[in-house]
Amino acid sequence: MISQFSEQVKKSSKPMNKLVAMNAQKWEQLAQMQTEFFTGFMADSVKYVESVSVQTEVKGVIAAQTSYAEALKERFAHASKDTYGAINDIREEYTDLLKTSLDENVANAPAKKATAKKAATKPTSKPVAKPAVKSEAKPAVKAKASLKSDTTKQ
């Protein structure tokens, strides 16, 4: 019985173990993407500062700012597309994992229901307690009337 229980726990925890492993892998992937983005952002910023520090005219500064803004725009667009694609992949993998685990649980459910029905049809050995019946109380008015009649007779 204990070995059967431990097998059930192992089977039911497989999807959770896969989910935890997948989470760790995807977090590493997303962290790597963010690291690449931030590294590129810092490199672009250093290039911008270097180019602005050399400029002597306003036109040169404006041109440096324009190239810096375009580089950032491209970097943001590339990073957001990659991140969005990765998140969609994660969603699809999670959906597939959950569907397979639910399908496995549904396939195992009829066997569990049959054993549950057998257990439910067994008679219980404990007697069922019957509710106690209360006797009706006599009205208080009659009691007072009988007291008055007893006192007048004496």
Phi and psi in degrees as a GROMACS rama.xvg file:
@    title "Ramachandran Plot"
@    xaxis  label "Phi"
@    yaxis  label "Psi"
@TYPE xy
-67.4771  -39.2547  ILE-2
-66.0986  -36.3207  SER-3
-65.2594  -40.6896  GLN-4
-64.0365  -43.2436  PHE-5
-66.1933  -34.5694  SER-6
-65.6824  -40.3592  GLU-7
-63.85  -39.6393  GLN-8
-65.5072  -41.4628  VAL-9
-62.7833  -44.4953  LYS-10
-65.4672  -41.2045  LYS-11
-74.6204  -22.3734  SER-12
-91.2269  -7.75109  SER-13
-58.4958  -48.5866  LYS-14
-60.9911  -36.6199  PRO-15
-67.3089  -40.2594  MET-16
-63.4093  -41.5083  ASN-17
-63.9781  -39.6241  LYS-18
-64.8509  -42.1801  LEU-19
-64.503  -43.8188  VAL-20
-63.5713  -40.9414  ALA-21
-65.7117  -41.3899  MET-22
-58.4896  -46.2564  ASN-23
-61.8724  -43.6726  ALA-24
-64.2239  -44.4202  GLN-25
-71.1928  -35.3197  LYS-26
-63.3318  -40.4111  TRP-27
-62.1383  -42.0614  GLU-28
-62.7698  -46.4604  GLN-29
-66.3758  -37.3638  LEU-30
-64.5522  -39.5092  ALA-31
-63.0708  -41.8672  GLN-32
-61.9095  -43.2268  MET-33
-67.3862  -35.7451  GLN-34
-64.3077  -43.7864  THR-35
-62.3489  -41.7013  GLU-36
-62.5048  -48.7792  PHE-37
-65.9478  -39.1553  PHE-38
-62.0396  -45.1088  THR-39
-64.2929  -39.1587  GLY-40
-61.5985  -43.7944  PHE-41
-65.9579  -39.7261  MET-42
-63.2183  -43.1327  ALA-43
-63.5455  -38.0717  ASP-44
-66.2877  -41.2385  SER-45
-64.4761  -42.5283  VAL-46
-60.9076  -41.3874  LYS-47
-62.7222  -46.5588  TYR-48
-63.1053  -41.4529  VAL-49
-63.2362  -43.4104  GLU-50
-70.1488  -35.0662  SER-51
-71.5821  -36.2889  VAL-52
-68.3817  -22.4871  SER-53
-87.7643  -23.4867  VAL-54
-68.9018  139.565  GLN-55
-112.348  -16.0781  THR-56
-114.488  157.273  GLU-57
-65.516  -35.8748  VAL-58
-61.3651  -38.7703  LYS-59
-65.9125  -39.9259  GLY-60
-65.5131  -42.8592  VAL-61
-64.7689  -40.0849  ILE-62
-64.4024  -39.6417  ALA-63
-65.4585  -42.1137  ALA-64
-64.5819  -39.451  GLN-65
-64.2034  -45.4762  THR-66
-66.6133  -36.6502  SER-67
-65.31  -43.0666  TYR-68
-63.9298  -40.6866  ALA-69
-67.0133  -39.6963  GLU-70
-62.9058  -42.5979  ALA-71
-65.6755  -40.509  LEU-72
-60.64  -45.6644  LYS-73
-63.6488  -41.7286  GLU-74
-64.7777  -44.1423  ARG-75
-62.4221  -44.1084  PHE-76
-63.7398  -44.9778  ALA-77
-64.2452  -45.6107  HIS-78
-64.7046  -40.7006  ALA-79
-69.1411  -38.1736  SER-80
-64.4628  -44.4271  LYS-81
-63.8418  -43.9296  ASP-82
-66.3688  -42.9584  THR-83
-62.412  -42.4987  TYR-84
-62.5003  -42.1101  GLY-85
-65.0952  -41.0427  ALA-86
-66.7153  -38.385  ILE-87
-64.0703  -40.1744  ASN-88
-61.9477  -42.0203  ASP-89
-61.3928  -44.7848  ILE-90
-60.1482  -44.3908  ARG-91
-64.134  -41.6714  GLU-92
-66.2948  -41.4403  GLU-93
-62.3727  -43.3512  TYR-94
-61.6208  -45.4174  THR-95
-61.3996  -43.538  ASP-96
-62.7657  -44.8676  LEU-97
-67.1712  -38.7447  LEU-98
-63.2723  -44.9348  LYS-99
-65.7624  -39.5397  THR-100
-68.4591  -37.5322  SER-101
-68.3036  -39.5425  LEU-102
-62.9701  -39.3723  ASP-103
-65.8918  -40.8507  GLU-104
-67.2173  -37.8652  ASN-105
-67.3383  -38.0001  VAL-106
-65.5915  -32.8252  ALA-107
-84.4995  -15.4013  ASN-108
-64.5171  -41.7764  ALA-109
-59.5717  -36.475  PRO-110
-65.532  -38.1084  ALA-111
-69.512  -37.3374  LYS-112
-65.9448  -38.067  LYS-113
-64.5287  -41.9316  ALA-114
-69.9652  -32.094  THR-115
-68.9961  -37.5583  ALA-116
-65.9864  -39.8825  LYS-117
-63.0645  -41.5133  LYS-118
-67.9325  -33.1366  ALA-119
-74.3438  -26.7968  ALA-120
-82.155  -13.0769  THR-121
-68.8315  135.052  LYS-122
-71.9951  147.131  PRO-123
-85.7903  145.519  THR-124
-90.4773  -9.08799  SER-125
-84.3917  133.201  LYS-126
-73.7227  148.754  PRO-127
-91.9488  128.477  VAL-128
-75.206  137.262  ALA-129
-90.8359  144.638  LYS-130
-69.9246  143.463  PRO-131
-74.5302  141.565  ALA-132
-95.5075  127.46  VAL-133
-87.7335  138.998  LYS-134
-81.6838  151.543  SER-135
-77.086  138.475  GLU-136
-81.9227  146.163  ALA-137
-78.4627  146.293  LYS-138
-65.3234  144.251  PRO-139
-71.5011  -26.0551  ALA-140
-65.4123  -41.4492  VAL-141
-66.1119  -35.3405  LYS-142
-64.6451  -40.6428  ALA-143
-66.5471  -38.1623  LYS-144
-66.7326  -38.3657  ALA-145
-70.4585  -31.0552  SER-146
-66.6017  -41.7239  LEU-147
-65.2232  -39.0293  LYS-148
-70.6704  -32.3026  SER-149
-69.1969  -37.8668  ASP-150
-74.216  -30.4613  THR-151
-76.8588  -27.06  THR-152
-73.9564  -25.7578  LYS-153
